[in-house]
């Protein structure tokens, strides 16, 4: 068997790199195994999206060669539903809000923390910002109920204190996109700010020193130097977020909203809709079909947005 010279050298180079950085690869090994098992090994099961699932088919061999093929009938479950447009719009709308507001707040937090000179205050603030990220959405849901409960909620108690009528917040769908955005920022902006702060820490500060010598203010340095150098990281983080734009945060939505039908008009997303359908109908193939649809859209979103980034902002492209 003939090996190309380039192929051989690449293989040798890879194994040499593993030998030289074995501990780094060892640290990455759990993530590699997890991705291999729960991502790549699940690919054969995508055929369920084009079959009528039979619970008697217990092995991948049975699924592949003994399944009943129905073509695109499983996709009709979603696309012919009267709720398809609503849940698709809600998924896209909420995710766009999450991406835009989360990115802006995270970048601003990172820039503000970078400008502070009291290290103790910065470290304390970072710890406080990170804490909500480790709270379960179920815990956050109960905290939210303590704020917006009709009878005992702190918000309604405040309204009563000022002589205003209490509001049944869990029957007002119009306010919940804003509430969900605030909860998402409160819980996740701190972690993303740490990522941007790490990118700032890796910058060459000689540009800042030269600008300060030339008389630039700190605001001008941030606007003209720090922010442009941070843009590649911002673009890459945004591209990664766009890949999941068709996936709603099921844990968040279901923990905060649950099965409250009065809020479905603004909060029901594809994931919660499919979950309720699976729970009521029990058809695994229909759920697989919707998951495949979300993945395909996510792939084209990442590919298309990366193509645009490579064309107009090459420093921020993923590949």
C-alpha positions as CSV (number, residue, x, y, z in Angstrom):
1,X,0.0,0.0,0.0
2,X,1.4,3.4,-1.0
3,X,1.3,6.3,1.4
4,X,1.5,9.8,0.3
5,X,4.4,11.7,1.8
6,X,2.2,14.4,3.2
7,X,-0.2,11.9,4.8
8,X,2.6,10.1,6.6
9,X,4.2,13.2,7.9
10,X,0.9,14.4,9.2
11,X,0.3,11.1,11.1
12,X,3.8,11.1,12.6
13,X,3.3,14.8,13.6
14,X,0.0,14.0,15.3
15,X,1.4,11.1,17.3
16,X,4.5,13.2,18.2
17,X,2.2,16.0,19.4
18,X,0.2,13.5,21.5
19,X,3.5,12.2,23.1
20,X,4.7,15.7,23.9
21,X,1.3,16.9,25.3
22,X,-0.1,13.7,26.7
23,X,-1.5,15.4,29.8
24,X,-3.4,18.0,27.7
25,X,-4.9,15.2,25.6
26,X,-5.7,13.3,28.8
27,X,-7.7,16.2,30.1
28,X,-9.6,16.5,26.8
29,X,-10.3,12.7,26.7
30,X,-13.6,12.8,28.8
31,X,-15.0,15.4,26.4
32,X,-13.9,13.5,23.4
33,X,-15.5,10.3,24.7
34,X,-18.7,12.1,25.6
35,X,-18.9,13.7,22.1
36,X,-18.2,10.4,20.4
37,X,-20.9,8.5,22.3
38,X,-23.7,11.0,22.4
39,X,-23.0,12.7,19.0
40,X,-21.3,10.4,16.5
41,X,-22.7,7.1,17.7
42,X,-26.2,8.4,17.5
43,X,-26.0,9.2,13.7
44,X,-27.4,5.8,12.6
45,X,-30.5,6.4,14.7
46,X,-31.4,9.4,12.5
47,X,-33.1,6.9,10.1
48,X,-36.0,6.9,12.7
49,X,-37.0,10.3,11.3
50,X,-38.1,8.4,8.1
51,X,-39.6,5.4,9.8
52,X,-42.6,4.5,11.9
53,X,-40.9,3.4,15.1
54,X,-41.6,0.0,16.5
55,X,-40.7,-0.6,20.1
56,X,-40.0,-4.3,19.2
57,X,-36.9,-3.1,17.2
58,X,-34.4,-3.0,20.1
59,X,-31.1,-3.0,18.2
60,X,-29.7,-0.7,15.5
61,X,-29.7,-3.7,13.1
62,X,-33.5,-4.1,13.5
63,X,-34.0,-0.3,13.1
64,X,-31.9,-0.1,10.0
65,X,-33.2,-3.2,8.2
66,X,-36.6,-4.1,9.7
67,X,-38.1,-0.6,10.3
68,X,-41.2,0.5,8.4
69,X,-40.2,3.4,6.1
70,X,-42.7,6.2,5.8
71,X,-40.7,8.8,4.0
72,X,-41.4,12.4,5.1
73,X,-44.6,11.6,6.9
74,X,-43.1,12.2,10.3
75,X,-42.2,15.8,9.3
76,X,-45.8,16.4,8.4
77,X,-46.6,16.1,12.1
78,X,-44.9,19.4,12.7
79,X,-45.1,21.3,9.5
80,X,-48.9,20.8,9.0
81,X,-49.6,21.7,12.6
82,X,-51.5,24.9,13.2
83,X,-48.8,25.7,15.9
84,X,-45.8,25.3,13.7
85,X,-45.4,28.9,12.7
86,X,-46.0,30.1,16.3
87,X,-43.4,27.9,17.9
88,X,-40.8,28.4,15.2
89,X,-41.2,32.2,15.4
90,X,-41.0,32.1,19.2
91,X,-37.8,29.9,19.0
92,X,-36.1,32.3,16.6
93,X,-37.3,35.4,18.3
94,X,-36.3,34.4,21.8
95,X,-32.9,33.1,20.7
96,X,-32.1,36.3,18.7
97,X,-33.0,38.3,21.9
98,X,-30.8,36.0,24.0
99,X,-27.8,36.3,21.6
100,X,-28.0,40.1,21.2
101,X,-28.7,41.1,24.8
102,X,-26.4,38.4,26.2
103,X,-23.5,39.4,24.0
104,X,-23.8,43.1,24.6
105,X,-24.1,42.8,28.4
106,X,-21.3,40.3,28.6
107,X,-18.9,42.5,26.6
108,X,-19.8,45.5,28.6
109,X,-19.2,43.7,31.9
110,X,-15.8,42.5,30.6
111,X,-14.8,46.0,29.6
112,X,-15.9,47.5,32.9
113,X,-14.1,44.9,34.9
114,X,-11.0,45.3,32.8
115,X,-10.9,49.0,33.6
116,X,-11.1,48.6,37.4
117,X,-7.9,48.7,39.3
118,X,-9.0,47.2,42.6
119,X,-8.2,43.5,42.2
120,X,-10.1,42.4,45.3
121,X,-13.2,44.1,44.0
122,X,-12.8,42.5,40.6
123,X,-12.3,39.0,41.9
124,X,-15.3,39.4,44.3
125,X,-17.5,40.6,41.5
126,X,-16.4,37.8,39.2
127,X,-17.3,35.2,41.9
128,X,-20.7,36.9,42.4
129,X,-21.4,37.0,38.6
130,X,-20.5,33.3,38.2
131,X,-22.7,32.1,41.0
132,X,-26.1,32.2,39.1
133,X,-24.6,30.1,36.3
134,X,-24.4,27.1,38.6
135,X,-28.0,27.4,39.8
136,X,-30.5,24.9,38.3
137,X,-33.3,26.5,36.3
138,X,-35.7,24.7,38.6
139,X,-34.3,26.7,41.5
140,X,-34.5,29.9,39.4
141,X,-38.1,29.0,38.6
142,X,-39.1,28.9,42.3
143,X,-37.2,32.2,42.8
144,X,-39.2,33.7,39.9
145,X,-42.4,32.5,41.4
146,X,-41.4,34.2,44.7
147,X,-41.2,37.5,42.7
148,X,-44.2,37.2,40.4
149,X,-46.7,35.1,42.4
150,X,-50.1,36.8,42.3
151,X,-50.8,36.6,46.0
152,X,-47.4,36.5,47.7
153,X,-45.0,37.8,45.0
154,X,-42.6,40.6,46.0
155,X,-43.5,42.5,42.8
156,X,-47.2,42.5,43.6
157,X,-46.5,43.4,47.2
158,X,-44.6,46.4,45.9
159,X,-47.5,47.4,43.6
160,X,-49.9,47.2,46.5
161,X,-47.5,49.3,48.6
162,X,-47.8,52.1,46.0
163,X,-51.6,51.7,45.8
164,X,-51.6,49.8,42.5
165,X,-53.6,46.7,41.6
166,X,-51.7,43.4,41.7
167,X,-51.1,41.7,38.3
168,X,-51.5,38.0,37.5
169,X,-48.1,37.8,35.8
170,X,-48.6,34.1,34.9
171,X,-51.6,35.1,32.7
172,X,-49.8,37.9,30.9
173,X,-47.9,36.4,27.9
174,X,-46.8,39.8,26.6
175,X,-44.3,40.5,29.5
176,X,-42.6,37.1,29.5
177,X,-40.1,37.5,26.6
178,X,-38.7,40.4,28.6
179,X,-38.7,38.4,31.8
180,X,-37.0,35.4,30.1
181,X,-34.3,37.7,28.6
182,X,-33.6,39.2,32.0
183,X,-33.3,35.8,33.6
184,X,-31.0,34.6,30.8
185,X,-28.8,37.6,31.3
186,X,-28.7,37.3,35.0
187,X,-27.8,33.6,34.8
188,X,-25.4,33.5,31.9
189,X,-23.9,36.9,31.3
190,X,-21.3,36.4,34.1
191,X,-19.8,33.3,32.5
192,X,-19.6,34.8,29.1
193,X,-18.0,37.9,30.5
194,X,-15.2,35.8,32.0
195,X,-14.5,34.4,28.5
196,X,-14.3,37.9,27.0
197,X,-12.2,39.1,30.0
198,X,-9.8,36.3,29.3
199,X,-9.5,37.4,25.7
200,X,-8.8,40.9,26.8
201,X,-6.1,39.7,29.2
202,X,-4.3,38.0,26.3
203,X,-4.1,41.3,24.3
204,X,-0.9,43.2,23.7
205,X,-1.2,46.2,26.0
206,X,1.7,48.1,24.3
207,X,-1.0,49.6,22.1
208,X,-2.8,50.9,25.1
209,X,0.4,52.4,26.6
210,X,1.2,54.1,23.3
211,X,-2.2,55.6,23.0
212,X,-2.1,56.8,26.7
213,X,1.2,58.5,26.0
214,X,-0.3,60.2,23.0
215,X,-3.0,61.6,25.2
216,X,-5.9,59.2,24.5
217,X,-8.5,58.9,27.3
218,X,-9.5,55.5,28.8
219,X,-12.8,55.6,26.9
220,X,-11.0,56.3,23.6
221,X,-8.6,53.4,24.3
222,X,-11.5,51.0,24.9
223,X,-13.4,52.2,21.8
224,X,-10.5,52.4,19.4
225,X,-8.2,49.6,20.6
226,X,-9.7,47.1,23.1
227,X,-13.1,46.7,21.4
228,X,-11.6,46.1,17.9
229,X,-9.2,43.6,19.2
230,X,-12.0,41.8,21.0
231,X,-14.2,41.6,17.9
232,X,-12.8,38.3,16.6
233,X,-13.8,36.6,19.9
234,X,-17.3,38.3,19.8
235,X,-17.9,37.1,16.3
236,X,-16.7,33.5,17.0
237,X,-19.0,33.4,20.1
238,X,-21.9,34.7,18.0
239,X,-21.3,32.1,15.3
240,X,-21.3,29.3,17.8
241,X,-24.6,30.7,19.2
242,X,-26.2,30.8,15.8
243,X,-25.6,27.1,15.4
244,X,-28.2,26.5,18.1
245,X,-30.6,29.2,17.1
246,X,-33.3,26.6,16.2
247,X,-32.9,25.0,19.6
248,X,-34.7,26.7,22.4
249,X,-33.4,26.3,26.0
250,X,-35.8,23.6,27.0
251,X,-34.6,23.4,30.6
252,X,-35.1,27.2,31.0
253,X,-38.5,27.5,29.3
254,X,-40.0,24.4,30.9
255,X,-38.7,25.2,34.4
256,X,-40.0,28.8,34.3
257,X,-43.2,28.3,32.2
258,X,-44.1,24.6,32.6
259,X,-47.4,23.6,31.1
260,X,-49.0,27.1,31.5
261,X,-51.1,27.3,28.4
262,X,-51.9,31.0,28.9
263,X,-48.3,31.8,28.1
264,X,-47.8,29.6,25.1
265,X,-48.4,32.4,22.6
266,X,-45.0,34.1,23.4
267,X,-43.0,31.4,25.2
268,X,-43.8,28.1,23.5
269,X,-40.8,26.9,21.5
270,X,-40.1,23.9,19.3
271,X,-38.5,21.9,22.0
272,X,-41.4,22.3,24.5
273,X,-43.9,21.7,21.8
274,X,-42.3,18.4,20.7
275,X,-41.8,17.3,24.3
276,X,-45.6,17.7,25.0
277,X,-46.4,15.9,21.7
278,X,-44.0,13.1,22.6
279,X,-45.5,12.8,26.1
280,X,-49.0,12.7,24.8
281,X,-48.5,10.6,21.6
282,X,-45.3,8.7,22.4
283,X,-44.1,8.7,18.8
284,X,-40.2,8.7,18.9
285,X,-40.0,9.0,15.1
286,X,-41.8,12.4,15.1
287,X,-39.5,13.8,17.7
288,X,-36.4,12.5,15.8
289,X,-37.7,14.2,12.7
290,X,-38.0,17.6,14.4
291,X,-34.6,17.2,15.9
292,X,-33.1,16.4,12.5
293,X,-34.9,19.5,11.1
294,X,-33.4,21.7,13.8
295,X,-29.9,20.3,13.3
296,X,-30.0,20.8,9.5
297,X,-31.1,24.4,10.0
298,X,-28.4,24.9,12.6
299,X,-25.8,23.5,10.2
300,X,-26.7,25.9,7.4
301,X,-26.9,28.8,9.9
302,X,-23.3,28.1,11.1
303,X,-22.0,27.5,7.5
304,X,-23.8,30.6,6.1
305,X,-22.8,32.9,8.9
306,X,-19.2,31.7,8.8
307,X,-19.1,32.3,5.0
308,X,-20.3,35.9,5.6
309,X,-17.8,36.3,8.4
310,X,-14.9,35.0,6.2
311,X,-16.0,37.3,3.4
312,X,-16.5,40.5,5.4
313,X,-14.5,39.9,8.6
314,X,-11.9,37.1,8.1
315,X,-10.4,37.5,11.6
316,X,-13.7,36.3,13.1
317,X,-14.3,33.2,10.9
318,X,-14.3,29.8,12.5
319,X,-12.6,28.1,9.5
